[in-house]
């Protein structure tokens, strides 16, 4: 595989990049010479993020693509737009994620946390794989979480009709487990292609995450804020996985603070990873 040589000059497509660790990562990657493309649902929020990145990164060129990651049709259009615009995509960062205190359905009739946190990156990645493999060396990085520990994939209740509870936190953990299993199976399928796939835990980060769930959750996040790390610290491992030559030696890994760490036993289940891939294909009709 050709040497990586850092992220400078490389096209980086990143979801969830208009705030939090996604924005912090986009700023740092732009400083390092990357060509970032922000995937955003809100044009106004995207414009503000672009301004922040350009101000922090000396007028870097930043592109924007709009999409609603809850909608499979929108995700597919995002992939079409990206491939039409960029002859090469060397980095895909699946960073967008959400938690919902009440059970909701996506436009496709899928439980919303699962649709946004798992199926959106699964679909976007698989549709973009031909462009990524044609742009080697290339990297795929997905934001997971230690919230996966203790979770199991409810294969007999994927839409959480019977197993919903706990203000959505157990469901969030299931999707973060799905991110790791997806990464494991993706890395296996990409072996020898020159494309690596890794995921990471950013730590407990003080961002706008979980503030969409009413006053109680907003108060809880505000109380816990003094104990949280900042967005730049949370983005540190993401930037390292994208930029460093050292990170390119590993694929299928789960990282925290730039170290390869061992996820839960459920996240190491290769049979579950393969099964999840098959059921995900069915859910997106791949």
Secondary structure, 3 states (H helix, E strand, C coil): CCCCCCCCCCEEEEECCCCHHHHHHHHHHHHCCCEEEEEECCHHHHHHHHHHHHHHCCCCCCEEEECCCCCHHHHHHHHHHHHHHCCCCCEEEECCCCCCCCCCECCCCCEHHHHHHHHHHHHHHHHHHHHHHCCCCEEEEEEECHHHCCCCCCCCCCCCCCCCCHHHHHHHHHHHHHHHHHHHHHHHHCCCCCEEEEEEECCCECCCCCCCCCHHHHHHHHHHHHHCECHHHHHHHHHHHHHCCHHHHCCCCEEECCEECCCCHHHHCHHHHHHHHHHHHHHHCC
